[in-house]
């Protein structure tokens, strides 16, 4: 064994739940991720467990995602979504009866949706239970992130808000998995000095930063990103390996751009007659993705080829072999210059595997199997397992950094979203004042204080400034920030100047029902 490899997947979605609407477009983000990423990952890990493989992988399950996966309303709506996909796949089998190119694919989708449905019901619609099973079996390390995935350095003027984001996340993890988290994915891998103090308070042992966050540490790390450092207060900090990231992420050099893979954008929701697909659209009058796609990426020019599933699976196997060879070569090179086994950390967004890159779960499956059966150079590990086996590390202070564009914070703080922060500043200050003003509370006052905490947390999510920057659903992101801030302002006024409107509070509690046991004292 020449070195360790930790694959880290980051599964996060913003909290989107709209009981006031029968169907809601943005709720589809969750349904697509369950269908294309989370269920396929669970099926894949089931296979490793069944075959007695000692695999190791790490996954972040963000508190907002966990809350949605456990929510009964969203579970029922997901079942409706899945039944709709099955019905549409059946209709496609009939529609393509005379089309020898598309009919086999229609059957592939039908079998796939059926198998996903079986897996979903086998776990009683509780996907957290599935992930927990793999963690309890020692095959998976589940880590957390900030409560609503706030970019922590942007809250640095309000340490109590950073504290609340991390401690609320810790408490929520405990309620989901029956233990405390040992690792945390800092949202957007964004680090700034001071965060580690709260991690220590939450008893979190390790976190992850982008490459330059570790390389620019003071003093310079002796082993670069190929070993973690300890902060002066004992939190281990791992850095992202760029070489393995580029092979999977890069638009131009990465595997997902191979012409044999399924094209993400050619979907029957856009290709077929609107009246035919209308019953399966999340919002009437608007086209959307269904997940049934018949074309391969092909190339930049000319007509798209029909997707060949067997061909694409072969490509995934080839790429898994190439990725393994590249990691083994990397370990060989590092073994020649390091006086200890190297540790390579490869973090990715979980939704890349399956949602954006349809064959991603197959790639991961082939890679894990080849790494387990076909080589002895690399040991698959989780960061926590690595720390247990390698207790001595250099002490240094990481550098301010993120994995966003240009490596800092411009994605979440720029001309499209800067208006958010003055409002958040005032709300954070007011939340701290409320927590100090009401050291003891009960009844409707306590409910209002807890709801104020929820509204502030939801307003702080990194997703809203990110969406405003990318322009994907800017109206929705703007509305969410304003709604949460206005509810917070109303609650603050009711708690300090008038009296709590219980009827209205009940309504708000039923809509923004995340973190039922939130501890508002964390802001004090």
C-alpha positions as CSV (number, residue, x, y, z in Angstrom):
1,X,0.0,0.0,0.0
2,X,1.5,3.3,-1.1
3,X,-1.3,5.7,-0.2
4,X,-4.9,6.4,0.8
5,X,-7.8,7.7,-1.3
6,X,-10.9,9.3,0.1
7,X,-13.8,9.9,-2.3
8,X,-16.1,12.5,-0.7
9,X,-19.6,13.3,-2.2
10,X,-21.4,16.4,-1.1
11,X,-25.2,16.0,-1.2
12,X,-27.0,19.2,-0.6
13,X,-30.2,21.0,-1.8
14,X,-31.9,24.1,-0.4
15,X,-35.0,23.6,1.7
16,X,-37.9,23.8,-0.8
17,X,-41.3,22.8,0.5
18,X,-44.5,24.4,-0.5
19,X,-47.6,22.8,1.1
20,X,-49.6,25.9,-0.1
21,X,-49.3,24.6,-3.7
22,X,-50.5,21.3,-5.1
23,X,-47.4,21.2,-7.4
24,X,-44.3,23.4,-7.3
25,X,-41.6,23.6,-9.9
26,X,-38.6,24.0,-7.6
27,X,-39.7,20.9,-5.5
28,X,-38.6,19.0,-8.6
29,X,-35.0,19.6,-7.7
30,X,-35.4,17.1,-4.9
31,X,-37.4,14.6,-6.9
32,X,-34.8,14.6,-9.7
33,X,-31.9,14.2,-7.3
34,X,-33.7,11.2,-5.5
35,X,-34.4,9.5,-8.8
36,X,-31.1,10.1,-10.6
37,X,-28.5,10.3,-7.7
38,X,-29.6,9.2,-4.2
39,X,-31.5,6.0,-5.0
40,X,-28.9,4.8,-7.6
41,X,-26.1,5.5,-5.0
42,X,-28.0,3.4,-2.4
43,X,-28.5,0.6,-4.9
44,X,-24.8,0.7,-5.7
45,X,-23.8,0.5,-2.0
46,X,-26.3,-2.4,-1.5
47,X,-24.3,-4.3,-4.2
48,X,-21.0,-3.7,-2.4
49,X,-22.5,-4.8,0.9
50,X,-24.1,-7.9,-0.7
51,X,-20.7,-8.9,-2.2
52,X,-18.9,-8.5,1.1
53,X,-16.7,-5.7,-0.2
54,X,-14.8,-3.6,2.3
55,X,-15.4,-0.3,0.5
56,X,-15.0,3.2,2.0
57,X,-16.7,6.4,0.9
58,X,-17.7,9.7,2.6
59,X,-20.9,11.6,1.9
60,X,-22.3,14.9,3.2
61,X,-26.0,14.8,3.8
62,X,-26.9,18.5,4.5
63,X,-29.4,19.2,7.2
64,X,-31.8,20.8,4.7
65,X,-31.6,17.8,2.5
66,X,-32.1,15.4,5.5
67,X,-35.2,17.4,6.5
68,X,-36.7,17.1,3.1
69,X,-36.0,13.4,2.8
70,X,-37.8,12.8,6.1
71,X,-40.7,15.1,5.4
72,X,-44.0,13.1,4.9
73,X,-45.5,15.6,2.5
74,X,-42.5,15.5,0.3
75,X,-42.2,11.7,0.5
76,X,-45.9,11.4,-0.7
77,X,-45.2,14.0,-3.5
78,X,-42.1,12.1,-4.5
79,X,-44.2,8.8,-4.8
80,X,-46.6,10.7,-7.0
81,X,-43.7,12.0,-9.1
82,X,-42.3,8.4,-9.5
83,X,-45.7,7.0,-10.4
84,X,-45.9,9.7,-13.1
85,X,-42.5,8.7,-14.5
86,X,-43.6,5.0,-14.6
87,X,-46.8,5.9,-16.4
88,X,-44.9,8.1,-18.9
89,X,-42.4,5.3,-19.5
90,X,-45.3,2.9,-20.2
91,X,-46.8,5.4,-22.7
92,X,-43.4,5.7,-24.3
93,X,-43.2,1.9,-24.8
94,X,-46.5,2.1,-26.8
95,X,-45.6,5.3,-28.6
96,X,-42.2,3.9,-29.8
97,X,-43.6,0.5,-30.7
98,X,-42.5,0.8,-34.4
99,X,-39.3,2.7,-33.6
100,X,-36.4,0.2,-33.2
101,X,-34.1,3.0,-32.0
102,X,-36.2,4.4,-29.2
103,X,-38.2,1.4,-28.0
104,X,-35.4,-0.5,-26.3
105,X,-34.6,2.7,-24.4
106,X,-38.2,3.2,-23.3
107,X,-38.0,-0.3,-21.8
108,X,-34.7,0.6,-20.0
109,X,-36.4,3.6,-18.4
110,X,-39.4,1.6,-17.4
111,X,-37.2,-1.1,-15.7
112,X,-35.2,1.6,-14.0
113,X,-38.1,3.5,-12.6
114,X,-39.6,0.2,-11.3
115,X,-36.4,-0.8,-9.6
116,X,-36.1,2.7,-8.0
117,X,-39.6,2.4,-6.8
118,X,-38.9,-1.0,-5.2
119,X,-35.8,0.4,-3.4
120,X,-37.7,3.5,-2.2
121,X,-40.5,1.4,-0.6
122,X,-38.0,-1.3,0.7
123,X,-36.6,1.4,3.0
124,X,-40.1,2.6,3.9
125,X,-39.5,5.9,2.0
126,X,-36.7,6.7,4.5
127,X,-33.5,7.2,2.5
128,X,-31.6,8.4,5.6
129,X,-32.2,5.0,7.1
130,X,-30.5,3.5,4.1
131,X,-27.4,5.7,4.4
132,X,-27.4,5.1,8.1
133,X,-27.3,1.4,7.5
134,X,-24.1,1.7,5.5
135,X,-22.5,4.0,8.1
136,X,-23.4,1.5,10.9
137,X,-21.8,-1.2,8.8
138,X,-18.5,0.8,8.6
139,X,-18.6,1.3,4.8
140,X,-19.6,5.0,4.8
141,X,-18.8,8.1,6.7
142,X,-21.7,10.5,6.8
143,X,-20.7,14.1,7.5
144,X,-22.6,17.3,8.0
145,X,-22.5,20.9,6.8
146,X,-23.8,24.2,8.1
147,X,-27.5,24.1,9.0
148,X,-28.7,25.8,5.9
149,X,-25.4,25.8,4.0
150,X,-24.6,29.4,4.7
151,X,-21.2,30.7,3.5
152,X,-19.7,31.0,6.9
153,X,-17.0,33.7,6.1
154,X,-19.8,36.0,5.0
155,X,-21.2,35.8,8.5
156,X,-17.9,36.5,10.2
157,X,-19.1,39.8,11.8
158,X,-21.6,37.8,13.7
159,X,-19.8,34.8,15.4
160,X,-23.0,33.8,17.1
161,X,-24.6,33.2,13.7
162,X,-21.7,31.0,12.6
163,X,-22.0,29.1,16.0
164,X,-25.8,28.6,15.5
165,X,-25.3,27.3,11.9
166,X,-22.8,24.7,13.1
167,X,-24.5,23.7,16.4
168,X,-28.0,23.4,14.9
169,X,-26.4,21.2,12.2
170,X,-24.7,19.0,14.8
171,X,-28.0,18.6,16.8
172,X,-29.9,17.7,13.6
173,X,-27.3,15.1,12.6
174,X,-27.6,13.6,16.0
175,X,-31.4,13.3,15.7
176,X,-31.0,11.7,12.2
177,X,-28.1,9.3,12.7
178,X,-28.0,8.6,16.5
179,X,-24.5,9.9,16.9
180,X,-22.5,13.1,16.5
181,X,-20.8,14.0,13.2
182,X,-17.0,13.7,13.1
183,X,-16.5,15.7,9.9
184,X,-18.0,18.7,8.3
185,X,-18.1,20.0,4.7
186,X,-17.7,23.7,5.1
187,X,-20.3,25.2,2.7
188,X,-18.7,26.0,-0.7
189,X,-15.4,24.8,1.0
190,X,-15.3,28.4,2.3
191,X,-12.9,28.9,5.2
192,X,-12.0,32.0,7.2
193,X,-10.1,32.2,10.5
194,X,-12.3,31.6,13.5
195,X,-14.5,28.9,12.1
196,X,-12.4,26.2,13.8
197,X,-13.3,27.5,17.3
198,X,-17.0,26.6,16.7
199,X,-16.0,23.2,15.1
200,X,-14.1,22.5,18.3
201,X,-17.2,23.4,20.5
202,X,-19.3,21.1,18.3
203,X,-16.7,18.3,18.8
204,X,-16.2,18.1,15.0
205,X,-12.8,16.5,14.2
206,X,-12.1,17.4,10.6
207,X,-13.1,19.6,7.7
208,X,-12.3,20.1,4.0
209,X,-10.9,23.2,2.2
210,X,-10.0,23.8,-1.4
211,X,-6.5,23.2,-2.7
212,X,-5.2,26.8,-2.1
213,X,-6.7,26.9,1.4
214,X,-4.2,24.3,2.4
215,X,-1.3,25.2,0.1
216,X,-1.3,28.8,1.4
217,X,-1.5,27.7,5.1
218,X,1.0,29.3,7.5
219,X,3.5,27.8,7.8
220,X,3.6,26.1,4.4
221,X,2.4,22.4,4.7
222,X,5.4,20.1,4.2
223,X,3.3,17.6,2.2
224,X,1.1,20.0,0.2
225,X,-2.5,18.6,-0.1
226,X,-1.3,15.0,0.4
227,X,-1.6,15.1,4.1
228,X,-4.0,17.0,6.4
229,X,-2.8,19.7,8.8
230,X,-4.0,20.4,12.3
231,X,-5.2,23.9,13.2
232,X,-3.7,25.2,16.5
233,X,-6.8,24.0,18.3
234,X,-6.6,20.5,16.9
235,X,-9.1,20.4,14.0
236,X,-7.8,18.4,11.0
237,X,-8.0,20.2,7.7
238,X,-7.9,18.2,4.4
239,X,-7.3,19.8,1.0
240,X,-8.8,19.0,-2.4
241,X,-6.6,17.1,-4.9
242,X,-6.8,19.1,-8.2
243,X,-5.7,16.3,-10.5
244,X,-8.4,13.8,-9.6
245,X,-11.0,16.7,-9.5
246,X,-10.2,17.8,-13.0
247,X,-10.6,14.3,-14.5
248,X,-14.1,14.1,-13.3
249,X,-15.3,17.8,-13.1
250,X,-13.7,19.5,-16.1
251,X,-16.0,20.3,-19.0
252,X,-13.3,19.8,-21.6
253,X,-10.9,17.2,-20.0
254,X,-13.4,15.4,-17.7
255,X,-15.1,12.1,-18.4
256,X,-18.7,13.3,-18.4
257,X,-18.1,15.1,-21.8
258,X,-17.5,11.8,-23.6
259,X,-19.8,11.7,-26.7
260,X,-21.0,8.2,-25.8
261,X,-22.7,9.4,-22.6
262,X,-26.3,10.5,-22.4
263,X,-27.1,14.1,-23.3
264,X,-28.5,16.0,-20.3
265,X,-30.5,18.6,-22.3
266,X,-32.3,16.5,-25.0
267,X,-35.4,15.5,-23.0
268,X,-38.9,14.4,-24.2
269,X,-40.3,17.2,-22.0
270,X,-39.0,19.6,-24.7
271,X,-38.9,17.3,-27.7
272,X,-42.4,15.9,-27.8
273,X,-45.8,17.5,-28.3
274,X,-46.8,19.6,-25.3
275,X,-50.2,18.1,-24.8
276,X,-48.7,14.6,-24.6
277,X,-46.2,15.5,-21.8
278,X,-48.4,18.1,-20.1
279,X,-49.7,15.7,-17.3
280,X,-46.1,15.0,-16.3
281,X,-45.0,18.6,-16.0
282,X,-44.4,20.1,-12.5
283,X,-46.2,23.3,-13.6
284,X,-49.0,23.7,-16.1
285,X,-48.1,25.8,-19.1
286,X,-44.4,25.3,-18.8
287,X,-42.1,22.6,-20.3
288,X,-39.6,20.9,-18.0
289,X,-37.3,17.9,-17.9
290,X,-38.9,14.5,-17.4
291,X,-35.7,12.4,-17.1
292,X,-36.5,10.4,-20.2
293,X,-33.8,11.3,-22.8
294,X,-33.0,9.4,-26.0
295,X,-29.9,11.0,-27.3
296,X,-26.1,10.8,-26.7
297,X,-23.9,13.9,-26.3
298,X,-22.4,13.0,-29.8
299,X,-20.4,16.1,-30.6
300,X,-20.6,19.8,-31.0
301,X,-21.7,19.8,-34.6
302,X,-24.5,18.0,-36.4
303,X,-27.4,15.8,-35.4
304,X,-27.4,14.0,-32.0
305,X,-27.0,10.2,-32.2
306,X,-29.4,7.9,-30.4
307,X,-28.2,7.0,-26.9
308,X,-26.6,3.5,-26.8
309,X,-26.9,2.4,-23.2
310,X,-24.5,-0.6,-23.6
311,X,-21.9,1.7,-25.3
312,X,-22.2,4.3,-22.5
313,X,-21.8,1.6,-19.7
314,X,-18.6,0.4,-21.6
315,X,-17.3,4.0,-21.5
316,X,-18.0,4.2,-17.8
317,X,-15.9,1.0,-17.3
318,X,-13.1,2.4,-19.4
319,X,-13.1,5.7,-17.5
320,X,-13.1,3.9,-14.1
321,X,-10.1,1.9,-15.2
322,X,-8.3,5.1,-16.4
323,X,-9.1,6.9,-13.1
324,X,-7.7,4.0,-11.1
325,X,-4.6,3.8,-13.2
326,X,-4.1,7.6,-12.8
327,X,-4.5,7.4,-9.0
328,X,-2.0,4.5,-8.9
329,X,0.5,6.4,-10.9
330,X,0.0,9.4,-8.7
331,X,0.6,7.3,-5.6
332,X,3.8,5.8,-7.2
333,X,5.1,9.4,-7.9
334,X,4.2,10.6,-4.4
335,X,5.8,7.5,-2.8
336,X,9.1,8.6,-4.4
337,X,9.1,12.0,-2.8
338,X,7.3,11.6,0.5
339,X,8.5,9.8,3.6
340,X,5.0,8.6,4.5
341,X,1.9,7.3,2.5
342,X,0.1,10.1,0.6
343,X,-3.5,10.8,1.2
344,X,-5.5,12.0,-1.8
345,X,-8.9,13.5,-1.2
346,X,-11.3,13.7,-4.1
347,X,-14.5,15.7,-3.3
348,X,-17.4,16.1,-5.7
349,X,-21.0,17.3,-5.7
350,X,-23.0,14.1,-5.3
351,X,-25.5,15.3,-7.9
352,X,-22.8,15.1,-10.6
353,X,-23.2,11.3,-10.3
354,X,-26.5,10.4,-12.0
355,X,-28.2,13.8,-12.4
356,X,-25.7,15.7,-14.5
357,X,-23.6,12.7,-15.5
358,X,-26.2,9.9,-16.0
359,X,-23.6,7.1,-16.0
360,X,-21.8,8.6,-13.0
361,X,-23.1,5.9,-10.5
362,X,-21.9,3.2,-12.9
363,X,-18.5,4.9,-13.1
364,X,-18.3,4.9,-9.3
365,X,-19.4,1.3,-9.1
366,X,-16.8,0.1,-11.6
367,X,-14.1,2.2,-9.9
368,X,-14.8,0.9,-6.4
369,X,-14.9,-2.7,-7.6
370,X,-11.6,-2.4,-9.5
371,X,-10.0,-0.6,-6.6
372,X,-11.1,-3.3,-4.2
373,X,-10.4,-6.4,-6.3
374,X,-7.6,-5.4,-8.8
375,X,-4.9,-3.6,-7.0
376,X,-2.9,-3.2,-3.8
377,X,-1.3,0.3,-4.3
378,X,-4.2,2.3,-2.9
379,X,-6.2,1.9,0.3
380,X,-9.8,3.3,0.1
381,X,-10.3,5.3,3.3
382,X,-12.5,7.9,4.9
383,X,-10.8,11.0,6.4
384,X,-11.7,10.0,9.9
385,X,-10.3,6.5,9.4
386,X,-7.1,8.0,8.0
387,X,-6.8,10.2,11.1
388,X,-7.1,7.2,13.4
389,X,-4.3,5.4,11.6
390,X,-2.1,8.6,11.2
391,X,-2.3,10.6,14.4
392,X,0.7,12.9,13.9
393,X,0.2,15.8,11.5
394,X,1.8,19.2,11.0
395,X,0.2,22.2,12.8
396,X,-0.6,25.2,10.6
397,X,-3.3,27.8,10.0
398,X,-5.3,27.3,6.7
399,X,-5.7,30.3,4.4
400,X,-9.0,32.0,3.6
401,X,-10.5,30.3,0.5
402,X,-13.5,28.7,-1.2
403,X,-14.0,26.3,-4.2
404,X,-16.0,29.0,-6.0
405,X,-14.9,30.9,-9.1
406,X,-11.4,32.4,-8.6
407,X,-11.1,30.6,-5.3
408,X,-12.7,33.2,-3.0
409,X,-16.2,34.6,-2.3
410,X,-17.2,36.6,-5.5
411,X,-19.9,34.0,-6.5
412,X,-21.9,34.7,-3.3
413,X,-21.0,38.5,-3.0
414,X,-21.3,40.5,-6.1
415,X,-23.6,43.1,-7.8
416,X,-26.4,40.6,-8.3
417,X,-26.8,39.6,-4.6
418,X,-25.0,42.2,-2.5
419,X,-28.4,43.7,-1.5
420,X,-29.0,40.6,0.8
421,X,-26.2,41.2,3.3
422,X,-27.2,44.5,4.9
423,X,-30.6,43.0,5.7
424,X,-29.0,39.8,7.0
425,X,-26.6,41.9,9.2
426,X,-29.5,43.6,10.9
427,X,-31.4,40.3,11.3
428,X,-28.4,38.5,12.8
429,X,-27.9,41.3,15.3
430,X,-31.6,41.3,16.3
431,X,-31.6,37.5,16.7
432,X,-28.7,37.7,19.1
433,X,-30.5,40.4,21.0
434,X,-33.7,38.3,21.2
435,X,-31.7,35.3,22.5
436,X,-30.2,37.5,25.3
437,X,-33.5,39.2,26.0
438,X,-35.4,35.9,26.5
439,X,-33.0,33.6,28.4
440,X,-36.1,31.7,29.6
441,X,-39.3,31.3,27.6
442,X,-42.3,29.1,27.2
443,X,-45.5,28.7,25.3
444,X,-46.2,31.0,22.3
445,X,-43.2,33.2,23.0
446,X,-40.8,30.2,22.8
447,X,-42.5,29.1,19.6
448,X,-42.0,32.6,18.1
449,X,-38.4,32.7,19.1
450,X,-37.8,29.3,17.5
451,X,-39.5,30.4,14.3
452,X,-37.4,33.6,14.2
453,X,-34.3,31.3,14.4
454,X,-35.7,29.2,11.5
455,X,-36.4,32.2,9.3
456,X,-33.0,33.6,9.8
457,X,-31.3,30.3,9.1
458,X,-33.3,29.9,5.9
459,X,-32.5,33.4,4.8
460,X,-28.7,32.7,5.2
461,X,-28.6,29.8,2.8
462,X,-25.8,30.1,0.2
463,X,-28.2,28.8,-2.5
464,X,-30.1,32.1,-2.9
465,X,-27.1,34.3,-3.7
466,X,-25.7,31.5,-5.9
467,X,-28.9,31.3,-7.9
468,X,-29.0,35.1,-8.3
469,X,-25.5,35.0,-9.6
470,X,-26.1,32.1,-12.1
471,X,-29.5,33.4,-13.1
472,X,-31.2,30.0,-13.1
473,X,-34.3,30.8,-11.0
474,X,-33.6,34.4,-9.8
475,X,-37.2,35.4,-9.1
476,X,-37.6,32.4,-6.9
477,X,-34.3,33.0,-5.0
478,X,-35.2,36.7,-4.5
479,X,-38.6,35.8,-3.2
480,X,-37.3,33.3,-0.8
481,X,-34.8,35.7,0.8
482,X,-37.4,38.4,1.1
483,X,-40.1,36.1,2.5
484,X,-37.8,34.7,5.2
485,X,-36.5,38.2,6.2
486,X,-40.0,39.7,6.3
487,X,-41.2,36.8,8.5
488,X,-38.2,37.4,10.7
489,X,-38.9,41.1,11.0
490,X,-42.6,40.5,11.8
491,X,-41.7,37.9,14.5
492,X,-39.1,40.3,16.0
493,X,-41.7,43.1,16.1
494,X,-44.3,40.8,17.7
495,X,-41.8,39.7,20.3
496,X,-40.4,43.2,21.2
497,X,-43.2,45.7,20.5
498,X,-46.6,44.2,20.1
499,X,-47.8,40.6,20.9
500,X,-47.4,37.3,19.0
501,X,-50.1,36.6,16.5
502,X,-50.6,32.9,17.2
503,X,-52.8,32.1,14.2
504,X,-50.3,33.6,11.8
505,X,-47.4,31.9,13.7
506,X,-49.1,28.5,13.3
507,X,-49.4,29.1,9.5
508,X,-45.7,30.1,9.2
509,X,-44.6,27.1,11.4
510,X,-46.5,24.7,9.0
511,X,-44.7,26.2,6.0
512,X,-41.1,26.6,7.3
513,X,-41.2,23.5,9.5
514,X,-37.4,22.7,9.4
515,X,-35.5,22.0,12.7
516,X,-38.4,21.4,15.0
517,X,-36.1,21.4,18.0
518,X,-33.9,24.4,17.1
519,X,-32.2,25.9,20.1
520,X,-32.4,29.7,19.8
521,X,-30.1,30.1,22.8
522,X,-27.2,29.4,20.4
523,X,-27.4,33.0,19.2
524,X,-26.9,34.4,22.7
